[in-house]
Amino acid sequence: LIEYPIDAYNPLQGLGVSDLWANYIGCGLALGQYHLPQLRNFGLKLSFKQAPWVANTHGVAGTAEEFDNEIFWLTFRPVYKKVDFLHLGLGYSTNHFNIIVEREYYLGLGTTIPDLVKIVSPKVSGWLLPLDMFYLEFHHRLE
C-alpha cells in the first residue's frame, strides 16, 4: 500500500480514503481471483483519454492534470468461444479543469494487446502478458 508512506506526506496529494479503498479492493480482487474461479473473468485495467505523448503527460501520472488523462476500468470478459478477447468495462476518471473537480464515468467495450495477439499466436501472447493491464477500448462517457 503506497498511500501512507508516500502520498500521505505529499502536500499536493495527501492521504485519500478513496485511494486507500481502491487499493484494498484491488488486493481483494486479486485474492478473490486466486481462490474463487468465478472472479477470474473480472479485471482492473487502465487506458488513456489521449495517448501520453499527445497529451504531454508521463505514462505514470504525478499531478492531478496527468491523472485526468487516465481512465481506470473494472472489466468483465464474457465467456464465449468465438469472442473471448472482448471485455466489457465500467470506467472512472476525473476532470480538474473546472473549479469543482468532476467525476467521470464510462462504459467501454475493448480488449488488450495480449488478447489480440493470442488470436494469431498464443505463445507470443504469453510474452506480452505485462501489457494486459492496458485496455484498448471504445468508450462512452455517462452523463
C-alpha positions in Angstrom: 0.0 0.0 0.0 1.6 3.2 -1.2 -0.8 5.7 0.3 0.6 6.1 3.7 4.3 6.1 3.3 4.4 8.3 0.1 1.1 10.1 -0.6 0.2 10.9 3.0 3.2 13.2 3.4 2.9 14.8 -0.1 1.3 18.3 0.4 -0.1 18.2 -3.1 -1.9 14.9 -2.7 -2.3 13.8 0.9 -3.9 10.6 2.2 -7.1 9.8 0.3 -9.6 7.5 1.8 -10.9 6.7 -1.6 -7.4 5.8 -2.8 -6.9 3.6 0.2 -10.3 1.8 -0.5 -9.3 1.4 -4.2 -6.0 -0.3 -3.0 -8.0 -2.7 -0.7 -10.4 -3.5 -3.5 -7.6 -4.3 -5.9 -5.9 -6.5 -3.5 -9.2 -8.2 -2.6 -10.0 -8.8 -6.3 -6.5 -10.4 -6.8 -7.0 -12.7 -3.7 -10.6 -13.5 -4.8 -9.4 -14.5 -8.3 -6.9 -16.8 -6.8 -9.4 -18.6 -4.5 -12.7 -18.2 -6.5 -12.7 -19.2 -10.1 -16.0 -17.2 -10.6 -14.0 -13.9 -10.3 -11.3 -14.8 -12.9 -13.3 -13.1 -15.7 -13.1 -9.7 -13.9 -10.0 -7.4 -14.1 -8.7 -4.0 -13.4 -7.3 -2.1 -16.4 -6.0 1.3 -17.4 -6.5 3.4 -20.5 -5.7 6.9 -21.6 -8.1 9.5 -22.9 -5.3 10.7 -25.2 -2.0 9.0 -25.9 0.5 10.1 -23.3 2.8 11.5 -25.9 0.0 13.6 -27.4 -1.4 14.7 -24.0 2.2 15.7 -22.9 2.0 13.6 -19.8 4.0 10.7 -18.4 3.0 7.1 -18.6 2.6 7.2 -14.8 0.7 10.2 -13.5 2.3 12.5 -11.0 -0.1 15.5 -11.0 -3.9 15.9 -10.9 -3.9 17.0 -14.5 -2.0 13.9 -15.6 -4.5 11.7 -13.7 -7.2 13.4 -15.8 -5.8 11.7 -18.8 -6.3 8.2 -17.3 -9.4 6.1 -17.1 -9.4 3.2 -14.6 -11.6 0.3 -15.5 -13.3 -2.7 -13.9 -13.7 -5.1 -16.8 -15.6 -8.3 -17.3 -14.8 -10.9 -20.0 -17.9 -12.8 -21.1 -17.2 -16.5 -21.8 -18.0 -17.1 -25.4 -15.8 -19.3 -27.6 -15.6 -17.1 -30.6 -15.1 -13.7 -28.9 -13.2 -14.5 -25.7 -11.0 -11.5 -26.4 -13.6 -8.8 -25.7 -14.1 -7.1 -22.4 -17.0 -5.0 -21.1 -15.9 -2.2 -18.8 -17.0 0.4 -16.3 -14.6 3.2 -16.1 -13.8 6.1 -13.8 -11.8 9.3 -14.3 -11.7 12.9 -13.1 -11.6 16.3 -14.7 -9.6 19.0 -12.8 -10.1 21.8 -15.4 -13.1 23.2 -13.6 -13.1 24.8 -10.1 -15.0 21.8 -8.8 -13.4 18.5 -9.7 -15.7 16.5 -12.0 -16.0 12.7 -11.7 -16.4 11.0 -15.0 -17.9 7.6 -15.5 -17.6 5.5 -18.7 -19.0 2.4 -20.4 -16.5 0.6 -22.6 -16.0 -2.3 -24.9 -12.5 -3.3 -25.7 -9.6 -5.7 -25.5 -5.9 -6.0 -24.5 -2.8 -6.4 -26.7 -2.2 -10.0 -25.4 -5.8 -11.0 -26.1 -5.5 -9.7 -29.7 -2.1 -11.4 -30.3 -3.5 -14.7 -28.8 -5.8 -14.9 -31.9 -2.7 -15.4 -34.1 -0.1 -16.8 -31.7 -0.8 -18.0 -28.1 2.9 -18.4 -27.4 3.8 -14.7 -28.3 0.7 -13.6 -26.3 2.2 -15.2 -23.2 5.3 -13.0 -23.6 3.1 -9.9 -23.7 1.1 -10.6 -20.5 2.6 -7.5 -18.7 0.7 -5.4 -21.2 -2.6 -7.0 -20.1 -3.2 -4.0 -17.8 -3.8 -1.6 -20.7 -7.4 -1.5 -22.0 -7.8 -0.7 -25.7 -11.5 0.4 -25.8 -14.3 2.2 -27.4 -15.9 4.1 -24.7 -18.9 6.3 -24.0 -19.0 8.9 -21.2 -22.0 8.6 -19.0 -23.6 12.0 -18.1 
